[in-house]
Amino acid sequence: MLERILANSPVFLLIAVRCFALIMTIPLFSIRTVSRIAKLALTGFMAYLIFPHVDFSAYAPYISSDGAISLPYIMLLIGEGAIGIITGFYVTIIFAAFSSAGQFFAFQMGFSASEVYDALSQVENPLMGQFFNFVAMLIFLQNDWALMLFSRALVSSFDSLNALSLAIQREEMLRFLLGGLTKLFADAFVISLPIMGTLLLVSVTMGILSKAAPQMNLMSEGFPIMILISFFIIMTLFPQICEFFIHSFASGFESMLRSFSIAGGAS
């Protein structure tokens, strides 16, 4: 196996570039606390496992027989890196939907000012956005979606999509990414809608009561009431929220595989 890799080192490098670009962009694996040595080691291990199952015959005219680096080969490396970045960016979009859902109702809940650095998303995020993102990451790991991403989605991307088809079907990939952004806001709105709607009714109710009986001074107690009600709703709907997370991962991965197959088959 090592002799075959050494004999086809340009092809192995193309595989490694796509794997490395994916690792550097997907959540959890791309955080700064993970050392670059570990990322490079994981890249080499993934490329070693994927190499026997990949057919790069379409790249043969662009790879010199003496192993010299040429301009077409450099463009192939850039294309493979772009495919890895697109794959990782789409997975990041799926996670961003859960984080955005927490941001939507954090203002009404009273946690909008409690923004701290989130190590998973690597941005400033309210506490509820961090909580939803952390739960999504646990579900992602518990249901073996990370394994499916590396073993199924990544291998399928090599079978269906390469740098040449990416250049030809760039409009299809652009529609794929824009559709992912649309799905991001739709999923975030669906997750946060029950909490936002309930908190809106509570705000209206407290406003009416404070006008009817000013001596009750309900507005001064508004934040504790909002926080307690929000946590009660989250606790009540938590099983359904987790099921929605699983459904989002499943539909997102299927959409990614379908788009890669369309882009690769159309070329």
N, C-alpha and C positions, 0 to 999 in steps of 0.2 A: 504493500500500500504506500509506504514512504517513497519507494522508487517511482511509483506512478505519479505521486504528487510532485516530486522533483522534476520528472520529465514533463509535467504539465503545470509548471509553476505559474505561468501567466493566467491560466484558467483558475487555479486555486486562489490567486490574488484577487481575481474578480469576485469570487464567492466571498472571500474574507471582507472585501470592501463593503459589500451589501450587508453582511452580518454586523460589521462594526458600526455602520451608519444606523442600523436598526437599534442596536444596543445603546447608542449615544442619544437616542431620541425618545425611546419609550419610557414611561414612568417607572420609578423604583430603580431600574438598572442605570438610568442616566444621572442619578443624583451625585453630587460631588463627594459624598462620603464613601462611595464605592471607588476604590483605587483604580487607576488606569491600568495597572498591571493585571488586576482581576478582569477588567473588561477585555483587554487584549487576549488573556488566556481563554476566556469564554468565547471570544471571536474565533480563535484558532481551533478550539474544540468543536464549535458548531460547523465551521468550514470543513473540518476533517470528516464529520459525520455526513454532511450534505454532499461532499465532493463525488462519491460513487454514484449518486442518483441524479446527477445533473448532466444534461447534454448541451454542450456549447459548440455544436457543429456550425451553428450560424455565425459564430465569431471567428471561425477558422481563417477566412480571408483577411481579417484585420489583425491577426497575431502572426508575427514573423517567426519563421522556423528556427532562427538562431537565438530567439529570446530577447532580441533588442527591443527597446521601448520606442514606439513610434507615436505620432500624433493621433492616428485613429485609435490606438490602444489606450492612450490617455483619455480620449473622449469616452471610450467604453467604461473606464474606471469611474469617470464622473457620472455617467448614466447609471451605473450600478449603485453608486452612492446615493443618487437621487431617488432611486426606487426604495432603498432602505429608509431614507428620510421620510418619504411619502407614507410608507407603512407605519413607521413609528409615530408620525404626526397624526395619522388617523386614529391610532390607539390612544394618543394623548387627547384627541378631541372627545373620545368616548368618556374618558375620565373627567375632562373639563365640564361635561354636562352635570355630573354629580356635584362638583365644586361650585358651579354656577347656581345650582338649585339652592345650596346653602346661602349664597350671597343674595339671592332674590328676597328671602324672608328675614335675613339677618337684621335689616334696617327696622322692620316692623317689630321684630322680637326684642330689639334693644341691644343687640350685639354688634352693630355695624362699626362701632368705634374700637372694637377689640380685634383689630387686625394685626397679626404677627406673621413672621416668615414661615411659610409652609415648606418643609423639606421635601415632601413628595411632589408637589406641583411646582416648587421653586419660585413662588411668587408670594406677594402679600395677600393673605387670605383671611376672612373672618373665621371665628371659631367654628361655626356651624358648617362652613365650607370645608374646613379641615376635617371635621368629624365625618362628613359624608364621603370625602375623598379617602379617608382612612378605612372606612367600612367597605367602600368599593374595592380598595386594594386587597383587603382581607378576603373578600368574595372572589376576586380575581385569582388569588393564589390558592384558595381552598378548593375551588372548582376546576383546577388544573387548566385555566385559560392561558397561563404563561407557557405551559408545556404545549398546548395546542397552537399557540402563536408561533413557537419555534419549530415544532415538528410538522404541523400541517400547513399553516398559512405561509410560512417562509419557504418551505419546500415547494408548495403549490405555486408560489410566485416565481420560483426558478423555472418551473415547468411551463408556465403560461406567459410570463412577461420577462423581457430582457431590455437592454438599453436601446436596441434598434426599434422595437415595438413601442417603447415609451416615447421616442422621438416622433414616431409616426402618429400615435394615438394620444398626443398631448392634450387635445381638446376633451377626450373622454376622461382622462385623469383629472383635468381641471373641473369637469362637472362632478366627478366623484368626490373631490375635496370640498367643493361648494355644497354638495348634498350633505356631506358630513357636518359642515357648519350649521346648516339648516336643522339637521337632526339634533345637534347639540342644544340649541335653544328650545326645540320642541320637547326634548326629554327633560331638560331642566325645568321647563314650565309645568310639565305634567307632575314631576316630583314635588315641586313647591306649591302647586295650586291649592291642595287641601289646607295647608298651613296658612298660606297667604289669605285665602278666602275666609277662614275662621278668624284670623287676627283682624281682618277688615271689619267683620261683623262685631267683634269685641270692641274695637275702637269706636265704631259708630254707637254702640250701646253705651259705652262709658261717656261719650260726648253728650248723648241725650240725657243720661242720668245726672251728669255734672251741671247741665243747664237747668234741669228740673229741681235739683236739690244741691245748690252750691256748697252748703255746709258739709256735704259728704266728702268733698275734696278727692274725688276718684282719680283725677289726673295725676296726683302725686303718687298714687299707688299703681299707676298704669304699667310701669316697667316690670315690677314683680308679677303682676297678673299675667302680662303678656308672656313672660318667660315660663311661668308655670303651665300655662295653657299650651304653649308651643311644645314643651317637653312632654306633656301628656299626649298630644296628638302624635308626636314622633314615636313615643312608646307604643301607642295603639296601632299605628300604621307601619311599624318597623318590619313585620314579616312581609307585608305587601311591597314595601320599599326594597327589601332585599330581593324579592322575586322580580321586581322591575329592573334591578341592577343586572341580574342574571339574563333577563330577556334582552337588555340593551347590549350586553357583551355578545350574546348569540347572534342577534340581528346585525350588529356591527361587523362581526367576523364574516358572516355570510355575505353581507354587502361588499366587503373588501375582496373576498374570493371571487365573487361574481364579476365585479368590475375588472379585476386582473384577468379573468378568463376572457371577458369581452375585448379588452384592450389587446391581449396577446393573440386571440383568435382572429381579430379583425385585421391584424397586420400580415 
